[in-house]
Amino acid sequence: MRPLQLLILFCLASPAFAAGQLPTHFGDKMEAALSCRSEWSNDWWRSYFRQYLGDPLRVWGEAEWFEAQNAKLGDNTVSEVFVSLPTSGALMVGALIPDQIETVRKKIEASMGFAFVPLAGSYPRYLSKFGSVLVGLPNDQTKWYCARWNLGNRP
């Protein structure tokens, strides 16, 4: 075999090129989006998740939910990620973390260097100065998301 053919075979056999494998930039892109520090659209995330995570597990709550392959985000292991549907009034990307909100919050603050403040309400919620939200769920899981409202002037 020629060197170029060997290189092509090596690249195709590499885990980085396998379908459904998380790319090395997954954590950086997701952490930027979840902390509300990047620009994005529903269509971009839907395409990105399909490319690297496959088909959605379900459509629920005006969002598509995907298996997160135990990605590490904000030093937390994530079970699922979600993005709002294009028909939703919100531009939202988020993650479901199978851990209690206080544990999740402390890990994000320590690893990413920003703080959350508590919000009043009947269930635990926190907000960062960037607009990132943590919501504690009754089943000891946490949703971490960034939402922007579609006012008709965004893609």
C-alpha positions in Angstrom: 0.0 0.0 0.0 1.0 3.5 -0.7 1.6 6.0 2.2 -1.5 8.0 1.3 -3.7 5.0 1.2 -2.4 3.9 4.7 -3.1 7.4 6.0 -6.7 7.3 4.7 -7.3 3.9 6.2 -5.9 5.0 9.5 -8.1 8.1 9.6 -11.2 6.1 8.8 -10.4 3.5 11.4 -9.7 6.2 14.1 -12.3 6.6 16.8 -12.4 10.3 16.1 -14.1 9.6 12.8 -16.5 7.0 14.0 -20.2 7.8 13.7 -21.8 8.8 17.0 -18.5 9.4 18.7 -18.2 12.7 20.7 -15.7 15.0 19.1 -13.0 16.6 21.2 -14.7 20.0 20.8 -18.0 18.8 22.2 -17.3 19.9 25.8 -16.0 23.3 24.8 -19.0 24.1 22.5 -21.6 22.8 25.0 -20.1 24.6 28.0 -20.0 27.9 26.0 -23.6 27.4 25.0 -24.8 26.3 28.5 -23.1 29.2 30.1 -24.8 31.6 27.6 -21.4 32.7 26.3 -21.9 31.8 22.6 -24.2 32.5 19.7 -26.2 29.6 18.4 -29.5 28.5 16.8 -31.9 25.6 17.2 -31.0 24.4 13.7 -27.3 24.4 14.4 -27.6 22.4 17.6 -30.1 20.0 16.1 -27.7 19.2 13.3 -24.7 19.0 15.6 -26.5 16.6 18.0 -27.7 14.4 15.1 -24.2 14.3 13.6 -22.5 13.3 16.8 -25.2 11.7 19.0 -27.6 10.2 16.4 -31.4 10.4 16.4 -33.1 12.0 19.4 -34.3 9.7 22.2 -37.6 11.6 22.3 -39.4 14.9 21.6 -40.8 16.3 24.8 -41.5 19.8 26.2 -40.9 21.5 22.9 -37.4 20.0 22.7 -35.5 17.1 21.2 -33.6 15.1 23.8 -30.4 13.1 22.9 -28.2 10.6 24.7 -25.1 12.5 25.9 -22.7 9.5 26.0 -21.7 10.5 29.6 -20.1 13.7 28.4 -18.3 15.8 31.1 -19.6 19.4 31.2 -18.7 21.7 34.0 -17.0 18.8 35.7 -20.4 16.9 35.8 -21.3 13.8 33.9 -24.3 14.4 31.6 -26.9 11.8 30.7 -28.8 13.8 28.1 -28.7 17.0 26.2 -31.6 18.9 24.6 -32.4 21.6 22.1 -35.7 23.4 21.6 -37.7 22.8 18.4 -37.6 25.4 15.7 -41.3 26.0 16.3 -40.6 26.9 19.9 -40.6 30.6 21.0 -37.3 30.0 22.8 -33.8 29.3 21.6 -32.7 26.8 24.2 -29.9 24.3 24.6 -29.5 22.3 27.8 -28.2 19.2 29.6 -29.7 16.8 32.1 -27.3 15.8 34.9 -28.1 12.9 37.2 -27.0 14.6 40.4 -28.4 17.0 43.0 -28.4 20.7 42.2 -26.0 21.7 45.0 -23.4 19.2 43.8 -23.8 20.3 40.2 -23.7 24.0 41.1 -20.5 23.7 43.1 -18.7 21.7 40.4 -19.6 24.2 37.6 -18.6 27.1 39.8 -15.2 25.5 40.6 -14.4 24.3 37.1 -15.8 27.2 35.0 -15.1 30.2 37.3 -18.5 31.8 37.5 -21.1 31.9 40.3 -24.9 31.2 40.4 -27.3 33.1 42.7 -30.4 31.5 44.0 -33.8 32.4 42.6 -37.0 32.6 44.7 -39.6 29.9 44.0 -41.1 26.7 45.2 -38.2 24.6 43.8 -34.4 25.1 43.7 -33.2 27.3 40.8 -30.0 29.3 40.2 -29.1 32.0 37.7 -25.6 33.1 36.6 -24.8 36.7 35.5 -24.6 35.4 31.9 -28.1 34.0 32.0 -27.3 30.3 32.6 -29.9 28.5 34.6 -29.8 25.5 37.0 -33.0 23.8 38.0 -33.3 21.1 40.6 -35.7 18.3 39.7 -37.7 16.2 42.2 -35.8 13.0 41.2 -32.4 14.4 42.3 -31.4 15.4 38.8 -30.5 18.9 37.5 -31.2 20.7 34.3 -28.6 23.1 33.2 -29.6 25.4 30.3 -29.4 28.6 28.4 -32.5 30.1 26.9 -33.0 33.1 24.7 -36.4 34.2 23.5 -37.2 34.4 19.8 -38.4 37.9 19.2 -38.6 37.5 15.5 -35.2 39.2 14.9 -33.0 36.1 15.3 -32.4 33.1 13.0 
